[in-house]
Structures are given as structure tokens and as C-alpha cells.
Amino acid sequence: MRVALLEDGVLRTALRYLLEAGGFDVIGDAGTASEFLEIVARERPDAAILDIRLEPGSDDASGLVVASRVHELDPGIGLLALSMFDDVTWADRLLELRERGIGYLLKDRVDSPPVLFAALHRIHGGGTAIDAGIVERLVRYRDRQGSLARLTHREREVLGLVAEGLSNAAIADRLVVGRRTVETHVASLFTKLDLDGERHDRRVAAALTWLQAGPR
């Protein structure tokens, strides 16, 4: 997978080394928004990794602005934002850009290469990769009103794991239940949230519904 990297801090070199060690082709890394966008426009990577909060003065372009420009340039490029903060608002603003091929991870996940690599593969495949820390925060502070009120406790739990990007098999392993049980819960929550396969990528739409139900 060909990857472009935008990171204006000390993590930049470490991230490049980690990605290359993991078999990714880092076609360019940059410390400023303008340089990064030039790389993306020229190379058209499979995925773009960017710091959601660039340092003040970094071309006056926040990571959200850069993500938007990459999306406008080529919606097929996967977007993975990294952040130091488990800020639901920033994640939600990022997810307003698109419903597919997008992710939001906390930077401390870099300490676990498999998490980072799995997120990249998910977004490259058109899925979502939402940090478990974000989902856990939503679980703790969730407002039970709105469409999620129709879900059972277990269905909300399954929906939170869908938001992380987990497959049915992975959810079954996490909850220590059978795969068919998970499939039943997923089908039920799709029905209750009025998500049909003709109008939506239902797993992505379900993840967005979960995030958008969180506090602002």
C-alpha cells in the first residue's frame, strides 16, 4: 500500500520507519500542509495519514482542512487522522467529509503497530477505523435519547464495536459469543436504525450513527 504522511512533530521519523518496517510504501512525508498536498497531488497514494492538529503557523492549515483538500482532490484516497486527544468533536467533524475510507486514531496507538496497520487496511478497503478510546468515551457519556434508544444494551455494545471497525468474527471474539449471535444483533440494529443495503454501506452508516449520537 502506498502511503503519504503529514506530521509536523517528532513523531514523523518514527512513523515513517514503522510504516516501512511494516511493508508499507511511504511515497512521501511532509511537515507542512502545502508540501504534503503537493505530494498527494503528484503521487496519488492509496492512503494519507495526517496529524489532525498541526502546530500553529503550519501553513495556517489544520489537519481537518488538509483532509478536506485531499478528499476534494481524490475521494478514493483513504484518510487516517492521528490525534493526541480523544476529542469526539474533532472525530465527528472529520467524519462529516465522507462515509467510507476514513479513520481516527489516537497517537499512542502507534505503540501498537498492528492497530495502525489494521486501520490503514480497513480504510483502504473502504471501511472505517475509529479509535477504541473514542468509542469508550461515547459509551461512558452516551445520551440514550434518539434512534439509539430503540437498541438493547447488547445491540449498543455491538454497535460500538462496529464503530471501531471490527468484523462480526472479531466482535464475537471480543464478546465471547458465537458469530451467529453477533450476526443476529447486527441485523437487528440495522433494522432499528433503518439502514438498508441499497442506500448505505450499512456498517459504515451504523458507525456514523453511533458517533453522531455522542455529546457535542
Rosetta blueprint (number, residue, H / E / L):
1 M L
2 R E
3 V E
4 A E
5 L E
6 L E
7 E L
8 D L
9 G L
10 V L
11 L H
12 R H
13 T H
14 A H
15 L H
16 R H
17 Y H
18 L H
19 L H
20 E H
21 A H
22 G L
23 G L
24 F L
25 D E
26 V E
27 I E
28 G E
29 D E
30 A E
31 G L
32 T L
33 A H
34 S H
35 E H
36 F H
37 L H
38 E H
39 I H
40 V H
41 A H
42 R H
43 E H
44 R L
45 P L
46 D L
47 A E
48 A E
49 I E
50 L E
51 D E
52 I L
53 R L
54 L L
55 E L
56 P L
57 G L
58 S L
59 D L
60 D L
61 A L
62 S L
63 G H
64 L H
65 V H
66 V H
67 A H
68 S H
69 R H
70 V H
71 H H
72 E H
73 L H
74 D L
75 P L
76 G L
77 I L
78 G E
79 L E
80 L E
81 A E
82 L E
83 S E
84 M L
85 F L
86 D L
87 D L
88 V H
89 T H
90 W H
91 A H
92 D H
93 R H
94 L H
95 L H
96 E L
97 L L
98 R L
99 E L
100 R L
101 G L
102 I E
103 G E
104 Y E
105 L E
106 L E
107 K H
108 D H
109 R H
110 V H
111 D H
112 S L
113 P H
114 P H
115 V H
116 L H
117 F H
118 A H
119 A H
120 L H
121 H H
122 R H
123 I H
124 H H
125 G L
126 G L
127 G L
128 T E
129 A E
130 I E
131 D L
132 A H
133 G H
134 I H
135 V H
136 E H
137 R H
138 L H
139 V H
140 R H
141 Y H
142 R L
143 D L
144 R L
145 Q L
146 G H
147 S H
148 L H
149 A H
150 R H
151 L L
152 T L
153 H H
154 R H
155 E H
156 R H
157 E H
158 V H
159 L H
160 G H
161 L H
162 V H
163 A H
164 E H
165 G L
166 L L
167 S L
168 N H
169 A H
170 A H
171 I H
172 A H
173 D H
174 R H
175 L H
176 V L
177 V L
178 G L
179 R H
180 R H
181 T H
182 V H
183 E H
184 T H
185 H H
186 V H
187 A H
188 S H
189 L H
190 F H
191 T H
192 K H
193 L L
194 D L
195 L L
196 D L
197 G L
198 E L
199 R L
200 H L
201 D L
202 R H
203 R H
204 V H
205 A H
206 A H
207 A H
208 L H
209 T H
210 W H
211 L H
212 Q H
213 A L
214 G L
215 P L
216 R L
